[in-house]
Amino acid sequence: MDNALAALSNELVSAVEQAGHSVVVVNARPRSASSGVHWRQGVIVTAEHTIKHEDDITVVLPDGSVVPATLVGRDPGTDIAVLKVDNLTNPVATFGDGDVKPGVLAMVVGRSADSGVNATMGVISAVSGPWRTWRGGRMDKYIRLDMTLYPGSSGGAVVDTQGQALGIATSGLSRLAGLSVPLTTVNRVVDELLTKGHISRGYLGVGLQPIALPDALAAQLKLTAPAGVIVLSVEPKGPAGGAGVLIGDILVALNGKPVGDTDDVQSVLEPDFVGKPVKASLVRGGVLTDVSITIGERPKRVD
């Protein structure tokens, strides 16, 4: 038994050493730094909520050297920010297959300017399907961590016992536990930020509220469910307003799929839909009406 524990301990030490070669310190907020991962050549990924100033960002490399970094883009929805560092020669992360399951032993590997590489260990406590964060971002999986995320751990690598990255650690998307942003989500966001500098979000330009329809009306209109979302406000120059949507219309289907809640509307507000027309089915005056709405790109928030 002692030999088995010693072997496991040595394996974990090796995993942290391997992962630590690609983990850096990110200085982008007052008083406390965060961690980041050399994800691709010259590209650092970190937790977006730790970026408090966009200029004068520096990165501390594993050898202790401090180099400037440029913010390429940030996505609050998935809590991912992308930095670029010129002439970066330390290794990039190695990756697992992303097939995580509850109970899998994992570690969060971060880095501090004071103590160097650091690690905390636990298990993947829960895994489920796609979900949307409270910030509006789309995650390909929900991955909850049963391990402590110490100050500065956000933005670090979630790794398996071989030191292969499973995702990016964040404490910014849940008050209950640390989460891992999945590999597929990180790669999707990194690709778009490197290409466009921001994440496109779909935009209808309406205010909506769920509403129940009378069973008789739903049956008369041959609706699959007696529910929809009522239009409470319309921006005249927005996509829906331009398509003729009116206050009081009840949206019951989008892109051929029933709509019973505002969450159902989110399915056509993904980046892939921006600039494309979708069919919207509306109940207006007791009559079912179809209009075509070209999904707009959500305007950038002006601080």
C-alpha positions, -999 to +999 in steps of 0.1 A: +000+000+000+028+024+009+044+017-025+011+024-043+007+057-024+043+067-032+038+059-069+006+080-070+024+108-053+053+107-077+028+106-106+010+137-094+044+155-089+053+147-125+019+159-137+022+192-119+057+197-133+046+190-168+016+213-166+036+240-148+058+245-178+029+261-197+013+280-167+021+316-162+013+345-139-010+372-154-008+407-139-039+425-150-056+436-118-045+456-087-029+437-057-035+402-069-024+384-100-041+354-117-029+324-136-029+318-173-021+289-197+002+290-228-026+275-249-012+279-284+021+293-296+023+329-283-013+327-270-022+329-233-056+320-220-068+332-187-101+340-168-118+371-181-130+382-147-094+387-136-087+413-163-093+446-146-072+468-169-066+462-206-033+481-209+001+475-193-006+438-188+024+417-180+031+379-177+055+362-155+070+332-172+081+299-155+117+311-155+108+343-136+111+367-164+084+394-169+072+401-204+045+424-218+012+409-230-014+423-253-051+417-248-065+402-280-101+399-268-123+389-239-156+370-235-174+376-201-200+350-211-176+321-209-150+339-186-123+335-212-097+362-221-069+358-247-035+375-245-007+375-270+030+375-260+057+379-286+086+355-289+073+332-263+094+300-262+081+281-231+060+249-239+024+250-248-001+229-228-008+193-237-044+183-239-065+153-228-094+140-249-119+161-230-140+131-219-143+139-182-166+120-159-177+125-122-151+111-099-121+116-121-091+127-101-080+162-113-058+191-102-058+229-108-023+241-116-017+278-112+013+300-107+022+328-083+050+353-086+059+346-049+055+308-046+059+297-082+038+268-095+011+256-072-015+229-073-047+218-056-062+184-060-097+169-059-122+153-083-145+163-111-177+163-090-203+168-117-206+167-154-236+175-175-246+187-210-245+222-226-257+251-205-257+289-205-239+309-179-255+337-159-233+360-181-250+346-213-222+325-226-227+290-241-207+262-224-204+228-242-204+210-208-210+218-172-179+206-153-179+213-115-147+209-095-146+195-060-114+213-050-103+246-035-095+274-059-071+296-040-066+333-048-048+335-082-060+300-093-086+313-117-072+311-152-050+281-143-051+247-160-074+220-149-053+188-156-056+151-153-031+128-135-009+129-166-006+167-166-029+171-197-052+200-197-089+193-194-100+230-193-095+264-176-103+269-140-126+297-130-143+309-098-162+336-117-192+316-131-206+301-099-209+311-063-212+274-052-180+258-066-152+263-090-158+253-126-138+241-155-144+258-189-143+227-213-116+223-239-141+226-268-155+259-254-120+274-248-109+265-283-141+279-299-138+312-280-101+314-287-107+309-324-132+337-326-113+361-304-082+357-325-102+362-356-126+390-346-114+403-312-148+398-297-176+372-296-206+379-318-239+377-299-273+375-316-298+403-311-335+407-318-342+440-301-372+430-282-383+427-246-400+393-239-419+376-211-432+341-209-470+337-212-495+308-211-520+306-239-555+293-235-558+256-244-585+263-268-564+288-287-534+265-288-556+237-301-572+259-327-538+271-340-524+235-337-496+246-315-475+219-298-477+236-264-500+263-249-472+287-242-451+314-258-433+347-250-451+380-253-434+410-268-433+438-243-411+462-261-396+466-296-366+487-307-379+504-339-345+500-356-338+466-342-340+433-362-374+423-350-388+458-353-376+460-389-393+427-396-427+441-384-429+426-350-453+445-327-458+450-290-483+424-279-473+398-304-468+363-289-438+345-302-445+307-303-418+294-326-384+304-339-365+286-367-391+259-366-387+251-329-414+259-302-407+288-278-421+286-243-396+306-224-369+333-230-343+306-228-357+290-259-350+323-278-313+320-270-309+291-294-311+315-324-288+341-308-256+321-311-228+335-333-236+312-362-270+328-366-258+364-368-267+379-402-290+350-411-328+351-415-350+329-393-387+323-394-406+336-364-442+323-358-463+349-339-499+349-325-514+383-334-550+389-327-557+352-324-542+345-358-509+327-365-485+349-385-450+341-398-423+368-403-387+365-413-362+382-389-326+386-398-306+381-366-285+411-358-253+414-339-257+427-303-242+462-301-211+465-279-218+478-245-205+513-240-191+519-205 
